[in-house]
């Protein structure tokens, strides 16, 4: 029996803006389609936790960081381009029934 790899992400945002909300929704949708084994997403507001943002060298938001499995990978922006975001974060191909939706 194959053990699924659990993925962990940290999404840095700047406040509760429309762009921040879009980035979180897009990351969650992407993870649901690509990571059936499970995933964790921690959302960090850089205004509320500036030390953590500085420690991670966050210069722009929103930015998603794949913490696990290593190596750490990053994707910046609202994460609306699912193909590009999946590639940047090193996600496996989507699983399950045939993919539906637009092919861009």
Secondary structure, 3 states (H helix, E strand, C coil): CCCCCCEEEEEEECCCCHHHHHHHHHHHHHHHHHCCCCEEEEEEECCCCHHHHHHCCCCCCCEEEEEECCCCEEEECCCCCHHHHHHHCCCCCCCCCCCCCCCC
